[in-house]
Amino acid sequence: MNNRKEGIFEHILIHYRWVFVCLFLLPISFLFDVWLYFRNWIVFKLISAPKQHERKIKYVQKQVRDWSDEGKKTKMCTARPGWQTVCFRRPVYKNTMKKIEVNLVDILEIDTIKETVRVEPLVTMGQLTATLNPLGWTIPVLPEIDDLTVGGLVMGTGIESSSHKYGLFQHICRSYEMVLSDGTLVKCTQEDNSDLFYAVPWSYGTLGILTAVEIQMIPAKKYVKLTYNPVKGADNIAKQFTEASRNLDNEFVEALGYNEDEAVIMTGVQTDIPDNDKINSIGNWYKPWFFVHVKAILDKNRQVTEYIPLREYYHRHTRSIFWELQDIIPFGNNVAFRWLLGWMMPPKISLLKLTQTEAVKKLYENNHVIQDMLVPIETMKDSVRVFKDNVDVFPIWLCPFILPANPGMVHPHGYEAKLYIDIGLYGVPRVKKFSPKETMRKIEKYVTDVHGFQMLYADTYMTKEEFRKMFDHSLYDKLRERLNCKEAFPDVYDKVSRAARA
């Protein structure tokens, strides 16, 4: 009888998960956001965040030194629960390690003279835009999902439609503050401790524990003037997208591909002077999801220009988590649902993970793809075709970025600055006999062969040798040896490989 009940329960959670999400996760997510907003306001306005920061750093240092005094029996990692991360999987490697509590969630300082903002690593993109934009500032690369954290974007990576001008998130960071394996606190910049500065990005907390980041700021305007250009034909899409990406008069460039031969290329600039008849507050709860709005423009097959409030532009993909929510709440873009419950969207990704059953996780693993592949822009047409042949997931996200010739795990082949494109694959594969491991290994090999990279938040099926071929470990290995990291922290592969995540 118990097995029968469990079978019915699993069936409901798999096929009617929207009931649980709508009745429980949406209200909880909304209340959490309300609490977080007031908590951050109180800390920023009424409490001295820098003084609290010093106290929190000392506690991190104490835990690291206690680990050493206890005989270094296991390696260290942060105590942040795996379900709180945006990564689809949970880090099982944490189960056997010394967990270091890192409660670093505050904005520390806004320096309008130096044009920098100093933050703790668990500060989110939503937190940053809510604080900076009303003050007339922003950061050059602001990845679009609200809950992405500064630490995750530094230790992993982050990209935005402004990355063709400014690079990845790591390239707008001016300094990192870290606690090393011996408990010492260090600061690194391009000038001081430069080896560590360049080795930190993509290292996933395996060189030390990140405690603060100083990020470049730029002046912010009120709106983004966004032009939508529907394009048909794979050759035309690649040609026009590359031209738009090389034109630095465009502050923002991205495209949504709805099949191999149809896409909408979007280019934008900031402005304070909108055409009032064309203001579109896409962030309002009752508005269509952004990718649906863009598809409507494609269907009309005509160029459209509109003005979007800056913060709403930054988080344009948040309400629908790109297009992932259509698989969880199939009617989520219905006009009645948007008006009635849209103000609570989206559910927290962390809560979606926390409430997943094993059956749901297995279903997603075998029938779902969440991947970002970074390839040279000249391979765009071939790459889209390869990904279509292997997974056939649409829409796809297309975002250009410049990759400088900096040292570290990720740099252009030949050490010359180069334009790349992030191709985001999110959804249910439509190819027959999709096999997660075999399919992704084919794609990983292709990406390696064209001197590209895989974002490491998603499933990585490469062997360690293949991983080291894709990512340059020269500087990383040097720092691991110099800073005595090998006994203190796991190797980056042992944190990001499929075997390390459940």
Summary of the structure (lengths in Angstrom):
residues: 502
radius of gyration: 22.3
end to end distance: 28.9
largest distance: 68.8
contacts: 1648
relative contact order: 0.13
helix: 43%
strand: 21%
